[in-house]
Protein backbone atom coordinates (compact mmCIF):
# COMPACT_ATOMS: atom_id res chain seq x y z
CA UNK A 1 0.00 0.00 0.00
CA UNK A 2 1.24 3.51 -0.84
CA UNK A 3 -0.35 6.72 0.34
CA UNK A 4 0.76 9.63 -1.83
CA UNK A 5 1.16 13.03 -0.19
CA UNK A 6 -1.29 15.76 -1.12
CA UNK A 7 0.10 18.18 -3.71
CA UNK A 8 1.35 21.19 -1.77
CA UNK A 9 2.81 18.99 0.97
CA UNK A 10 6.62 18.82 1.05
CA UNK A 11 6.95 15.21 -0.09
CA UNK A 12 4.36 15.34 -2.89
CA UNK A 13 5.40 14.07 -6.33
CA UNK A 14 3.51 16.92 -8.02
CA UNK A 15 3.98 20.62 -7.73
CA UNK A 16 1.10 22.38 -9.42
CA UNK A 17 1.65 25.99 -10.40
CA UNK A 18 -0.65 28.41 -8.63
CA UNK A 19 -1.77 29.74 -12.03
CA UNK A 20 -2.11 28.02 -15.43
CA UNK A 21 -2.30 29.93 -18.69
CA UNK A 22 -3.07 28.66 -22.17
CA UNK A 23 -0.51 26.58 -24.03
CA UNK A 24 -0.14 28.21 -27.45
CA UNK A 25 2.71 27.97 -29.94
CA UNK A 26 4.80 25.99 -27.43
CA UNK A 27 4.55 28.68 -24.76
CA UNK A 28 2.42 29.56 -21.76
CA UNK A 29 0.29 32.47 -22.86
CA UNK A 30 -1.98 34.58 -20.61
CA UNK A 31 -5.61 34.98 -21.65
CA UNK A 32 -6.28 37.98 -23.90
CA UNK A 33 -8.97 39.26 -21.55
CA UNK A 34 -6.85 38.57 -18.47
CA UNK A 35 -9.47 36.47 -16.69
CA UNK A 36 -8.90 33.30 -14.66
CA UNK A 37 -11.16 30.80 -12.90
CA UNK A 38 -10.58 28.74 -9.77
CA UNK A 39 -9.80 25.05 -10.03
CA UNK A 40 -10.88 22.84 -7.15
CA UNK A 41 -9.72 19.40 -6.07
CA UNK A 42 -12.80 17.23 -5.41
CA UNK A 43 -10.76 15.34 -2.82
CA UNK A 44 -11.06 18.18 -0.30
CA UNK A 45 -13.25 20.72 -2.09
CA UNK A 46 -10.41 23.28 -1.87
CA UNK A 47 -9.14 25.53 -4.66
CA UNK A 48 -5.57 24.62 -5.61
CA UNK A 49 -4.85 26.74 -8.69
CA UNK A 50 -6.39 29.23 -11.04
CA UNK A 51 -6.68 28.68 -14.76
CA UNK A 52 -6.94 30.97 -17.79
CA UNK A 53 -10.54 31.64 -18.78
CA UNK A 54 -10.37 31.48 -22.58
CA UNK A 55 -12.47 33.42 -25.05
CA UNK A 56 -12.79 33.66 -28.83
CA UNK A 57 -9.65 35.83 -28.93
CA UNK A 58 -7.57 33.07 -27.33
CA UNK A 59 -9.01 30.51 -29.73
CA UNK A 60 -7.95 32.74 -32.65
CA UNK A 61 -4.42 33.00 -31.24
CA UNK A 62 -4.27 29.22 -30.87
CA UNK A 63 -5.56 28.77 -34.43
CA UNK A 64 -2.90 31.19 -35.70
CA UNK A 65 -0.22 29.04 -34.04
CA UNK A 66 -1.77 25.82 -35.32
CA UNK A 67 -2.02 27.13 -38.90
CA UNK A 68 1.59 28.27 -38.76
CA UNK A 69 2.71 24.81 -37.61
CA UNK A 70 0.40 22.59 -39.68
CA UNK A 71 2.13 22.68 -43.11
CA UNK A 72 5.55 21.58 -41.86
CA UNK A 73 4.13 19.00 -39.43
CA UNK A 74 1.86 17.64 -42.15
CA UNK A 75 4.87 17.10 -44.42
CA UNK A 76 6.88 15.09 -41.88
CA UNK A 77 7.09 11.41 -42.66
CA UNK A 78 5.11 8.83 -40.72
CA UNK A 79 8.44 7.59 -39.35
CA UNK A 80 9.30 11.03 -37.95
CA UNK A 81 5.90 11.45 -36.33
CA UNK A 82 6.03 7.94 -34.98
CA UNK A 83 9.32 8.76 -33.28
CA UNK A 84 7.82 11.82 -31.61
CA UNK A 85 4.84 9.86 -30.33
CA UNK A 86 7.08 7.15 -28.94
CA UNK A 87 9.22 9.77 -27.18
CA UNK A 88 6.08 11.23 -25.58
CA UNK A 89 5.10 7.73 -24.42
CA UNK A 90 8.58 7.17 -22.95
CA UNK A 91 8.56 10.48 -21.10
CA UNK A 92 5.12 9.74 -19.67
CA UNK A 93 6.21 6.31 -18.57
CA UNK A 94 9.26 7.75 -16.78
CA UNK A 95 6.90 10.08 -14.88
CA UNK A 96 3.96 7.75 -14.43
CA UNK A 97 3.48 8.21 -10.70
CA UNK A 98 3.70 11.99 -10.89
CA UNK A 99 1.11 12.17 -13.71
CA UNK A 100 -1.15 9.71 -11.90
CA UNK A 101 -1.12 11.77 -8.70
CA UNK A 102 -1.79 14.97 -10.67
CA UNK A 103 -4.76 13.33 -12.42
CA UNK A 104 -6.16 12.04 -9.13
CA UNK A 105 -5.85 15.42 -7.45
CA UNK A 106 -7.52 17.26 -10.33
CA UNK A 107 -10.34 14.76 -10.95
CA UNK A 108 -10.83 13.01 -7.59
CA UNK A 109 -10.57 9.45 -8.92
CA UNK A 110 -8.66 6.75 -7.03
CA UNK A 111 -4.92 6.74 -7.67
CA UNK A 112 -4.96 2.96 -8.15
CA UNK A 113 -6.95 3.67 -11.33
CA UNK A 114 -4.78 6.49 -12.66
CA UNK A 115 -1.63 4.51 -11.83
CA UNK A 116 -2.73 1.15 -13.21
CA UNK A 117 -5.24 2.05 -15.91
CA UNK A 118 -5.72 5.64 -17.10
CA UNK A 119 -2.11 6.74 -17.57
CA UNK A 120 -0.70 3.38 -18.76
CA UNK A 121 -3.56 3.27 -21.28
CA UNK A 122 -2.81 6.81 -22.43
CA UNK A 123 0.84 5.83 -22.90
CA UNK A 124 -0.19 2.79 -24.90
CA UNK A 125 -2.42 4.91 -27.14
CA UNK A 126 0.60 7.00 -28.13
CA UNK A 127 2.57 3.80 -28.82
CA UNK A 128 -0.29 2.24 -30.76
CA UNK A 129 -0.74 5.18 -33.11
CA UNK A 130 3.05 5.55 -33.42
CA UNK A 131 2.99 2.04 -34.88
CA UNK A 132 -0.29 2.35 -36.76
CA UNK A 133 0.83 5.31 -38.83
CA UNK A 134 3.92 3.44 -40.00
CA UNK A 135 1.84 0.47 -41.04
CA UNK A 136 -0.58 2.58 -43.05
CA UNK A 137 0.02 2.53 -46.78
CA UNK A 138 -1.59 4.15 -49.76
CA UNK A 139 -2.56 2.01 -52.71
CA UNK A 140 -2.30 1.87 -56.42
CA UNK A 141 -4.93 0.30 -58.66
CA UNK A 142 -4.93 -0.20 -62.37
CA UNK A 143 -8.05 1.29 -63.96
CA UNK A 144 -7.33 0.21 -67.56
CA UNK A 145 -4.26 -0.43 -69.63
CA UNK A 146 -3.25 3.25 -69.66
CA UNK A 147 -4.66 4.53 -66.39
CA UNK A 148 -3.83 4.01 -62.71
CA UNK A 149 -5.38 5.39 -59.53
CA UNK A 150 -3.04 6.38 -56.72
CA UNK A 151 -4.51 6.83 -53.23
CA UNK A 152 -2.67 8.98 -50.72
CA UNK A 153 -3.45 9.80 -47.07
CA UNK A 154 -3.22 13.50 -46.28
CA UNK A 155 -3.73 15.23 -42.93
CA UNK A 156 -6.85 17.37 -42.61
CA UNK A 157 -4.80 20.37 -41.44
CA UNK A 158 -5.92 22.09 -38.23
CA UNK A 159 -8.48 20.24 -36.11
CA UNK A 160 -10.43 21.13 -32.96
CA UNK A 161 -10.88 18.78 -30.01
CA UNK A 162 -13.12 19.23 -26.96
CA UNK A 163 -13.07 16.82 -24.05
CA UNK A 164 -14.91 16.14 -20.76
CA UNK A 165 -13.70 15.81 -17.19
CA UNK A 166 -14.14 12.13 -16.40
CA UNK A 167 -10.79 10.90 -17.81
CA UNK A 168 -8.99 14.19 -18.48
CA UNK A 169 -5.65 12.84 -19.69
CA UNK A 170 -6.94 9.66 -21.30
CA UNK A 171 -9.67 11.51 -23.24
CA UNK A 172 -7.10 14.07 -24.41
CA UNK A 173 -4.75 11.33 -25.56
CA UNK A 174 -7.51 9.34 -27.31
CA UNK A 175 -7.90 12.40 -29.51
CA UNK A 176 -4.35 13.73 -29.68
CA UNK A 177 -2.52 10.50 -30.55
CA UNK A 178 -4.34 9.64 -33.82
CA UNK A 179 -4.59 13.29 -34.90
CA UNK A 180 -0.86 13.80 -34.39
CA UNK A 181 0.04 10.49 -36.02
CA UNK A 182 -1.96 11.53 -39.07
CA UNK A 183 -0.03 14.82 -39.29
CA UNK A 184 -2.60 17.37 -38.05
CA UNK A 185 -2.10 20.43 -35.88
CA UNK A 186 -4.54 20.72 -32.99
CA UNK A 187 -6.38 23.15 -30.77
CA UNK A 188 -7.72 21.29 -27.75
CA UNK A 189 -10.07 22.57 -25.06
CA UNK A 190 -10.01 20.62 -21.79
CA UNK A 191 -13.04 20.51 -19.51
CA UNK A 192 -13.26 23.46 -17.14
CA UNK A 193 -13.63 21.09 -14.17
CA UNK A 194 -10.28 19.34 -14.77
CA UNK A 195 -7.76 21.45 -16.68
CA UNK A 196 -4.71 21.16 -14.42
CA UNK A 197 -3.44 17.62 -15.03
CA UNK A 198 -3.32 18.25 -18.80
CA UNK A 199 -1.27 21.38 -18.11
CA UNK A 200 1.10 19.29 -15.97
CA UNK A 201 1.36 16.83 -18.85
CA UNK A 202 2.23 19.55 -21.36
CA UNK A 203 4.80 21.03 -19.00
CA UNK A 204 6.39 17.60 -19.20
CA UNK A 205 6.07 16.69 -22.89
CA UNK A 206 5.57 20.02 -24.69
CA UNK A 207 9.21 20.27 -25.82
CA UNK A 208 8.90 16.99 -27.76
CA UNK A 209 6.54 18.57 -30.31
CA UNK A 210 7.25 21.42 -32.74
CA UNK A 211 5.71 24.66 -31.37
CA UNK A 212 2.10 25.15 -32.44
CA UNK A 213 1.39 21.51 -33.30
CA UNK A 214 -0.66 21.13 -30.10
CA UNK A 215 -2.30 24.20 -28.56
CA UNK A 216 -4.46 24.12 -25.47
CA UNK A 217 -7.03 26.78 -24.65
CA UNK A 218 -8.71 26.49 -21.27
CA UNK A 219 -12.12 27.79 -20.35
CA UNK A 220 -15.84 27.16 -20.42
CA UNK A 221 -18.03 25.62 -23.10
CA UNK A 222 -19.93 28.71 -24.21
CA UNK A 223 -16.90 31.03 -24.03
CA UNK A 224 -14.07 28.89 -25.43
CA UNK A 225 -15.67 25.68 -26.70
CA UNK A 226 -18.19 27.28 -29.01
CA UNK A 227 -15.72 29.66 -30.73
CA UNK A 228 -13.52 26.63 -31.38
CA UNK A 229 -16.21 24.21 -32.58
CA UNK A 230 -17.93 26.79 -34.77
CA UNK A 231 -14.72 28.22 -36.22
CA UNK A 232 -14.33 28.16 -40.02
CA UNK A 233 -10.56 27.73 -39.59
CA UNK A 234 -10.80 24.12 -38.35
CA UNK A 235 -11.16 21.17 -40.71
CA UNK A 236 -12.73 18.82 -38.17
CA UNK A 237 -14.20 18.87 -34.69
CA UNK A 238 -13.86 15.89 -32.36
CA UNK A 239 -16.01 16.05 -29.26
CA UNK A 240 -16.62 13.94 -26.18
CA UNK A 241 -19.28 15.01 -23.74
CA UNK A 242 -23.00 15.13 -23.21
CA UNK A 243 -25.51 14.27 -25.91
CA UNK A 244 -27.16 17.69 -25.61
CA UNK A 245 -23.81 19.41 -26.24
CA UNK A 246 -23.12 16.99 -29.09
CA UNK A 247 -26.25 18.25 -30.86
CA UNK A 248 -24.90 21.81 -30.68
CA UNK A 249 -21.50 20.71 -31.98
CA UNK A 250 -23.16 19.14 -35.02
CA UNK A 251 -25.05 22.35 -35.70
CA UNK A 252 -21.85 24.40 -35.56
CA UNK A 253 -20.04 21.92 -37.80
CA UNK A 254 -22.83 21.98 -40.36
CA UNK A 255 -22.20 25.68 -40.92
CA UNK A 256 -18.65 24.94 -42.00
CA UNK A 257 -19.33 21.54 -43.59
CA UNK A 258 -16.66 19.79 -41.57
CA UNK A 259 -16.70 16.25 -40.20
CA UNK A 260 -17.52 15.55 -36.56
CA UNK A 261 -16.81 12.65 -34.31
CA UNK A 262 -19.07 12.58 -31.30
CA UNK A 263 -18.54 10.38 -28.25
CA UNK A 264 -21.60 11.04 -26.12
CA UNK A 265 -23.60 9.65 -23.24
CA UNK A 266 -24.70 6.15 -22.36
CA UNK A 267 -26.96 4.03 -20.19
CA UNK A 268 -25.31 0.70 -20.67
CA UNK A 269 -27.06 -2.59 -19.88
CA UNK A 270 -25.10 -5.32 -18.13
CA UNK A 271 -26.97 -8.60 -18.75
CA UNK A 272 -26.60 -11.64 -16.52
CA UNK A 273 -28.10 -14.89 -17.86
CA UNK A 274 -28.95 -17.47 -15.22
CA UNK A 275 -26.34 -20.00 -16.36
CA UNK A 276 -23.69 -17.87 -14.63
CA UNK A 277 -24.98 -19.36 -11.36
CA UNK A 278 -24.66 -22.96 -12.53
CA UNK A 279 -21.47 -23.53 -10.53
CA UNK A 280 -19.84 -21.91 -7.54
CA UNK A 281 -16.59 -21.33 -9.37
CA UNK A 282 -14.29 -18.61 -10.75
CA UNK A 283 -16.79 -17.62 -13.44
CA UNK A 284 -19.58 -17.07 -10.89
CA UNK A 285 -17.15 -14.93 -8.93
CA UNK A 286 -16.08 -13.00 -12.04
CA UNK A 287 -19.70 -12.24 -12.96
CA UNK A 288 -20.31 -10.77 -9.49
CA UNK A 289 -17.18 -8.69 -9.91
CA UNK A 290 -18.49 -7.61 -13.32
CA UNK A 291 -21.65 -6.29 -11.69
CA UNK A 292 -19.64 -4.05 -9.34
CA UNK A 293 -17.99 -2.32 -12.33
CA UNK A 294 -20.76 0.30 -12.06
CA UNK A 295 -18.69 1.91 -9.30
CA UNK A 296 -15.43 2.04 -11.27
CA UNK A 297 -14.22 5.60 -11.69
CA UNK A 298 -17.04 6.62 -9.29
CA UNK A 299 -19.48 5.68 -12.08
CA UNK A 300 -18.22 8.63 -14.13
CA UNK A 301 -17.76 6.54 -17.23
CA UNK A 302 -19.79 6.96 -20.41
CA UNK A 303 -20.03 3.15 -20.60
CA UNK A 304 -20.81 2.72 -16.88
CA UNK A 305 -22.89 -0.49 -16.61
CA UNK A 306 -25.61 1.56 -14.98
CA UNK A 307 -28.48 -0.84 -15.80
CA UNK A 308 -28.12 -4.40 -14.50
CA UNK A 309 -30.49 -6.88 -16.20
CA UNK A 310 -30.65 -10.15 -14.27
CA UNK A 311 -32.56 -13.27 -15.26
CA UNK A 312 -35.51 -13.61 -12.90
CA UNK A 313 -34.77 -17.21 -11.89
CA UNK A 314 -31.61 -16.32 -9.97
CA UNK A 315 -31.98 -12.57 -9.41
CA UNK A 316 -32.61 -12.60 -5.64
CA UNK A 317 -29.60 -14.77 -4.93
CA UNK A 318 -27.37 -12.79 -7.31
CA UNK A 319 -28.43 -9.44 -5.88
CA UNK A 320 -27.77 -10.62 -2.34
CA UNK A 321 -24.23 -11.62 -3.39
CA UNK A 322 -23.48 -8.39 -5.28
CA UNK A 323 -24.82 -6.20 -2.48
CA UNK A 324 -22.34 -7.86 -0.12
CA UNK A 325 -19.56 -7.39 -2.66
CA UNK A 326 -20.44 -3.76 -3.27
CA UNK A 327 -20.24 -3.11 0.45
CA UNK A 328 -16.62 -4.34 0.34
CA UNK A 329 -15.58 -1.63 -2.14
CA UNK A 330 -12.97 0.24 -0.18
CA UNK A 331 -13.65 3.96 0.15
CA UNK A 332 -11.32 6.59 1.53
CA UNK A 333 -8.39 8.81 0.60
CA UNK A 334 -8.16 8.70 -3.23
CA UNK A 335 -4.36 9.03 -2.94
CA UNK A 336 -4.17 5.72 -1.04
CA UNK A 337 -3.52 2.85 -3.49
CA UNK A 338 -5.88 0.60 -1.48
CA UNK A 339 -8.83 2.93 -2.06
CA UNK A 340 -11.15 1.65 -4.79
CA UNK A 341 -13.53 4.58 -5.19
CA UNK A 342 -12.66 8.26 -4.94
CA UNK A 343 -14.46 11.58 -5.11
CA UNK A 344 -16.94 12.72 -7.76
CA UNK A 345 -15.26 15.18 -10.09
CA UNK A 346 -17.15 18.35 -9.16
CA UNK A 347 -19.70 19.80 -6.80
CA UNK A 348 -22.21 20.06 -9.68
CA UNK A 349 -21.83 16.37 -10.41
CA UNK A 350 -22.09 15.55 -6.68
CA UNK A 351 -25.37 17.49 -6.45
CA UNK A 352 -26.70 15.89 -9.63
CA UNK A 353 -26.07 12.36 -8.31
CA UNK A 354 -27.70 13.22 -4.97
CA UNK A 355 -30.77 14.47 -6.83
CA UNK A 356 -31.01 11.11 -8.67
CA UNK A 357 -30.77 9.25 -5.36
CA UNK A 358 -33.90 11.19 -4.36
CA UNK A 359 -35.59 10.65 -7.74
CA UNK A 360 -35.00 6.88 -7.51
CA UNK A 361 -36.67 6.72 -4.11
CA UNK A 362 -39.56 8.95 -5.24
CA UNK A 363 -40.14 6.67 -8.23
CA UNK A 364 -40.49 3.72 -5.86
CA UNK A 365 -37.19 1.99 -6.58
CA UNK A 366 -35.80 0.01 -3.64
CA UNK A 367 -32.35 0.93 -2.31
CA UNK A 368 -30.47 -2.35 -1.79
CA UNK A 369 -27.30 -0.69 -0.55
CA UNK A 370 -25.84 2.84 -0.36
CA UNK A 371 -28.19 5.63 -1.29
CA UNK A 372 -26.40 8.55 0.34
CA UNK A 373 -23.24 10.58 0.60
CA UNK A 374 -20.09 9.33 2.25
CA UNK A 375 -18.68 11.58 4.95
CA UNK A 376 -15.01 10.73 5.21
CA UNK A 377 -14.43 13.48 7.79
CA UNK A 378 -11.21 15.35 8.57
CA UNK A 379 -9.47 16.92 5.59
CA UNK A 380 -11.89 15.13 3.24
CA UNK A 381 -15.00 16.68 4.82
CA UNK A 382 -15.40 19.19 1.96
CA UNK A 383 -14.90 16.52 -0.75
CA UNK A 384 -17.55 14.96 -2.97
CA UNK A 385 -18.06 11.35 -1.92
CA UNK A 386 -21.07 9.16 -2.76
CA UNK A 387 -21.80 5.65 -1.48
CA UNK A 388 -21.92 2.96 -4.18
CA UNK A 389 -25.66 2.48 -4.62
CA UNK A 390 -27.82 -0.33 -5.97
CA UNK A 391 -31.45 0.41 -6.82
CA UNK A 392 -33.97 -2.27 -7.75
CA UNK A 393 -36.74 -1.05 -9.98
CA UNK A 394 -38.16 -0.98 -13.48
CA UNK A 395 -36.63 0.03 -16.81
CA UNK A 396 -39.27 2.73 -17.36
CA UNK A 397 -38.00 4.72 -14.36
CA UNK A 398 -35.87 7.83 -14.85
CA UNK A 399 -32.98 6.21 -12.98
CA UNK A 400 -32.94 3.56 -15.75
CA UNK A 401 -33.33 5.98 -18.64
CA UNK A 402 -31.24 9.05 -17.71
CA UNK A 403 -27.50 9.20 -17.37
CA UNK A 404 -26.61 9.69 -13.68
CA UNK A 405 -22.84 9.45 -14.12
CA UNK A 406 -22.25 8.33 -10.55
CA UNK A 407 -21.65 5.06 -8.66
CA UNK A 408 -25.30 4.11 -9.01
CA UNK A 409 -26.71 1.01 -10.72
CA UNK A 410 -30.38 0.37 -11.41
CA UNK A 411 -31.16 -3.35 -11.41
CA UNK A 412 -34.15 -5.12 -12.89
CA UNK A 413 -35.09 -8.63 -14.01
CA UNK A 414 -35.94 -10.30 -17.32
CA UNK A 415 -37.70 -13.54 -18.15
CA UNK A 416 -35.92 -14.90 -21.22
CA UNK A 417 -33.47 -13.98 -24.00
CA UNK A 418 -35.92 -11.88 -26.01
CA UNK A 419 -37.04 -10.00 -22.91
CA UNK A 420 -33.39 -9.24 -22.04
CA UNK A 421 -32.68 -7.80 -25.50
CA UNK A 422 -35.92 -5.80 -25.49
CA UNK A 423 -35.03 -4.14 -22.17
CA UNK A 424 -31.37 -3.67 -23.13
CA UNK A 425 -32.37 -1.80 -26.29
CA UNK A 426 -35.12 0.21 -24.62
CA UNK A 427 -32.92 3.31 -24.25
CA UNK A 428 -31.95 6.39 -26.24
CA UNK A 429 -28.33 5.36 -25.98
CA UNK A 430 -26.14 2.69 -27.53
CA UNK A 431 -22.59 3.03 -26.32
CA UNK A 432 -21.61 0.03 -24.20
CA UNK A 433 -23.11 -3.20 -22.89
CA UNK A 434 -22.10 -6.30 -20.97
CA UNK A 435 -23.20 -9.90 -21.48
CA UNK A 436 -22.48 -12.66 -18.99
CA UNK A 437 -23.17 -16.25 -19.95
CA UNK A 438 -21.33 -19.57 -19.93
CA UNK A 439 -23.05 -20.44 -23.18
CA UNK A 440 -21.18 -19.20 -26.23
CA UNK A 441 -24.30 -19.20 -28.40
CA UNK A 442 -26.33 -17.11 -25.95
CA UNK A 443 -23.47 -14.65 -25.50
CA UNK A 444 -22.89 -14.35 -29.25
CA UNK A 445 -26.57 -13.83 -30.10
CA UNK A 446 -26.95 -11.25 -27.32
CA UNK A 447 -23.77 -9.45 -28.35
CA UNK A 448 -25.07 -9.16 -31.91
CA UNK A 449 -28.61 -8.15 -30.94
CA UNK A 450 -27.72 -5.32 -28.55
CA UNK A 451 -27.64 -1.94 -30.26
CA UNK A 452 -24.33 -0.67 -28.90
CA UNK A 453 -20.90 0.00 -30.34
CA UNK A 454 -19.03 -1.95 -27.66
CA UNK A 455 -20.29 -5.16 -26.06
CA UNK A 456 -18.07 -6.75 -23.45
CA UNK A 457 -18.70 -10.49 -23.19
CA UNK A 458 -17.78 -12.05 -19.84
CA UNK A 459 -15.71 -9.01 -18.91
CA UNK A 460 -16.30 -5.27 -18.57
CA UNK A 461 -14.41 -1.99 -18.81
CA UNK A 462 -11.36 -2.86 -20.91
CA UNK A 463 -10.34 -0.14 -23.40
CA UNK A 464 -7.46 -1.40 -25.52
CA UNK A 465 -6.13 1.02 -28.13
CA UNK A 466 -6.76 -1.45 -30.95
CA UNK A 467 -10.48 -2.08 -30.26
CA UNK A 468 -12.93 0.32 -31.95
CA UNK A 469 -15.04 2.32 -29.53
CA UNK A 470 -18.10 4.47 -30.19
CA UNK A 471 -21.83 4.75 -30.07
CA UNK A 472 -25.05 3.76 -31.77
CA UNK A 473 -28.15 5.98 -31.55
CA UNK A 474 -27.77 9.08 -29.33
CA UNK A 475 -24.37 7.90 -28.06
CA UNK A 476 -22.49 9.38 -30.96
CA UNK A 477 -21.05 9.28 -34.43
CA UNK A 478 -17.78 7.70 -35.50
CA UNK A 479 -15.30 5.52 -33.65
CA UNK A 480 -12.23 6.15 -31.55
CA UNK A 481 -9.20 3.92 -31.12
CA UNK A 482 -8.35 1.17 -33.64
CA UNK A 483 -6.68 1.77 -37.01
CA UNK A 484 -9.95 3.13 -38.37
CA UNK A 485 -9.45 6.22 -36.20
CA UNK A 486 -6.76 7.41 -38.60
CA UNK A 487 -9.44 7.74 -41.31
CA UNK A 488 -11.22 10.29 -39.12
CA UNK A 489 -8.13 12.52 -39.23
CA UNK A 490 -7.12 12.17 -42.87
CA UNK A 491 -8.28 13.06 -46.32
CA UNK A 492 -7.93 10.50 -49.05
CA UNK A 493 -6.37 11.98 -52.18
CA UNK A 494 -6.89 10.11 -55.39
CA UNK A 495 -4.71 10.80 -58.41
CA UNK A 496 -6.20 9.23 -61.51
CA UNK A 497 -3.32 9.10 -63.94
CA UNK A 498 -3.23 8.20 -67.60
CA UNK A 499 0.04 7.33 -69.30
P1 LIG B 1 -20.35 18.52 -21.50
O1 LIG B 1 -20.95 18.28 -22.82
O2 LIG B 1 -21.03 19.42 -20.55
O3 LIG B 1 -18.90 19.15 -21.67
C1 LIG B 1 -17.91 18.50 -22.44
C2 LIG B 1 -16.99 19.55 -23.02
O4 LIG B 1 -17.73 20.35 -23.91
C3 LIG B 1 -16.38 20.49 -21.98
O5 LIG B 1 -15.04 20.75 -22.35
C4 LIG B 1 -17.24 21.73 -22.11
O6 LIG B 1 -16.59 22.91 -21.75
C5 LIG B 1 -17.54 21.72 -23.60
N1 LIG B 1 -18.75 22.43 -24.00
C6 LIG B 1 -19.89 22.62 -23.29
N2 LIG B 1 -20.77 23.35 -24.01
C7 LIG B 1 -20.19 23.62 -25.20
C8 LIG B 1 -20.59 24.32 -26.36
N3 LIG B 1 -21.78 24.90 -26.45
N4 LIG B 1 -19.74 24.39 -27.40
C9 LIG B 1 -18.54 23.79 -27.35
N5 LIG B 1 -18.09 23.14 -26.27
C10 LIG B 1 -18.90 23.03 -25.20
O7 LIG B 1 -20.10 17.10 -20.87
P2 LIG B 1 -19.44 16.77 -19.46
O8 LIG B 1 -20.49 16.92 -18.43
O9 LIG B 1 -18.15 17.48 -19.30
O10 LIG B 1 -19.04 15.26 -19.64
C11 LIG B 1 -19.85 14.21 -19.26
C12 LIG B 1 -20.51 13.59 -20.47
O11 LIG B 1 -19.51 13.09 -21.36
C13 LIG B 1 -21.37 12.42 -20.15
O12 LIG B 1 -22.59 12.52 -20.84
C14 LIG B 1 -20.58 11.23 -20.65
O13 LIG B 1 -21.35 10.12 -20.98
C15 LIG B 1 -19.87 11.79 -21.81
N6 LIG B 1 -18.68 11.02 -22.12
C16 LIG B 1 -18.69 10.26 -23.24
C17 LIG B 1 -17.59 9.49 -23.56
C18 LIG B 1 -17.59 8.65 -24.80
O14 LIG B 1 -16.52 8.22 -25.21
N7 LIG B 1 -18.73 8.40 -25.40
C19 LIG B 1 -16.47 9.51 -22.76
C20 LIG B 1 -16.47 10.31 -21.63
C21 LIG B 1 -17.60 11.07 -21.33
Boltz pocket constraint, residues with backbone or C-beta under 6 A from the ligand:
constraints:
  - pocket:
      binder: B
      contacts: [[A, 162], [A, 163], [A, 164], [A, 165], [A, 166], [A, 189], [A, 190], [A, 191], [A, 192], [A, 219], [A, 220], [A, 221], [A, 222], [A, 224], [A, 225], [A, 226], [A, 229], [A, 240], [A, 241], [A, 242], [A, 243], [A, 245], [A, 246], [A, 248], [A, 262], [A, 263], [A, 264], [A, 265], [A, 266], [A, 301], [A, 302], [A, 303], [A, 403], [A, 405], [A, 431], [A, 471], [A, 475], [A, 476]]
      max_distance: 6.0
